[in-house]
Amino acid sequence: MGLFSEAYAGLTARFSAQFAQHGLAPVEFEVLVRLARSPDGQLRMTDLAAQTNLTTSGVTRVVDRLERVGLVCREACPGDRRSLYAVITATGRSRLEEVLPGHLALIDQWFTGRLLPEQLEALLCALRTVRDAVRPGAAAIGDAADGQPRPGERGRSTGSDVIVPE
């Protein structure tokens, strides 16, 4: 567990510094990615909280910050007056497009590029198994039903097992 924690802390520090260059916190980047790859660029706030492992009040604070700078907006859920959608804006998509090239380069430099294809496949499969057990609501929309990476996923990961559509 110590080795896993050390690797995670090292990667997180490198990613955080790159996000900060674009005026984003890591959790804000994660929210933008989750929204960008969701149908219609939107998620119910409760679903966004589950996918990001934030409390409902925590996701509200993150969405508040992103909304203030125009990266997301809120929309009413037509089927449930109690629910709101967080929706990525065109400005939010643009910011994500600015961040992604550098982020993907860091992932390749410090993570995926250091592993042989079979090592990466085994690691992703193992991580999905653990993730699905400890955070079942966090499963990425693009995950294949069998838990295996889809063709072409290598190199498009955003670091949280989330693949961003081109």
FENGI-V901217 format. One record per pair of residues at least 24 apart in sequence whose ideal C-beta (glycine too) atoms are under 7 Angstrom apart, sorted by the first residue. I is the first residue (numbers start at 1). J is the second residue. D is the distance in Angstrom with one decimal. If there is no record, write none. Layout:
i={I | I}
j={J | J}
d={D | D}
This chain:
i={11 | 11 | 14 | 14 | 15 | 15 | 15 | 18 | 18 | 18 | 19 | 22 | 22 | 22 | 24 | 27 | 27 | 28 | 28 | 28 | 29 | 30 | 31 | 31 | 32 | 32 | 32 | 32 | 32 | 33 | 33 | 33 | 33 | 34 | 35 | 35 | 35 | 35 | 36 | 36 | 36 | 36 | 37 | 37 | 37 | 37 | 37 | 38 | 41 | 41 | 42 | 42 | 42 | 42 | 43 | 43 | 44 | 44 | 44 | 45 | 45 | 45 | 46 | 48 | 50 | 50 | 51 | 51 | 53 | 53 | 71 | 100 | 103 | 103 | 104 | 107 | 107 | 108 | 112 | 112 | 112 | 120 | 121 | 124 | 124 | 127}
j={110 | 111 | 106 | 110 | 103 | 106 | 159 | 102 | 103 | 106 | 99 | 95 | 98 | 99 | 99 | 52 | 62 | 62 | 65 | 66 | 99 | 160 | 62 | 66 | 71 | 88 | 92 | 95 | 96 | 96 | 158 | 162 | 164 | 162 | 72 | 86 | 87 | 88 | 88 | 93 | 96 | 164 | 141 | 142 | 162 | 164 | 165 | 141 | 87 | 88 | 75 | 85 | 86 | 87 | 85 | 86 | 77 | 83 | 85 | 83 | 84 | 86 | 83 | 86 | 137 | 138 | 137 | 138 | 135 | 138 | 95 | 164 | 158 | 159 | 155 | 157 | 159 | 155 | 154 | 155 | 157 | 154 | 149 | 149 | 161 | 161}
d={6.1 | 6.3 | 5.7 | 5.8 | 6.8 | 6.2 | 5.9 | 5.3 | 6.0 | 5.8 | 6.7 | 6.6 | 6.0 | 4.8 | 6.7 | 6.6 | 5.6 | 6.1 | 6.7 | 5.9 | 6.5 | 5.9 | 5.5 | 6.4 | 6.4 | 6.1 | 5.5 | 6.9 | 5.0 | 6.8 | 5.0 | 5.1 | 6.1 | 6.8 | 6.5 | 6.1 | 6.9 | 3.9 | 5.4 | 6.2 | 5.6 | 6.1 | 6.0 | 6.6 | 6.4 | 5.8 | 5.9 | 6.3 | 5.7 | 4.4 | 6.9 | 4.3 | 6.6 | 4.2 | 6.6 | 5.9 | 6.3 | 5.2 | 5.8 | 7.0 | 5.2 | 5.8 | 7.0 | 5.4 | 3.4 | 6.6 | 6.5 | 5.2 | 6.2 | 6.3 | 5.8 | 6.4 | 6.5 | 6.7 | 6.9 | 6.1 | 5.4 | 6.7 | 6.5 | 6.8 | 6.8 | 6.6 | 6.4 | 5.5 | 6.9 | 6.8}
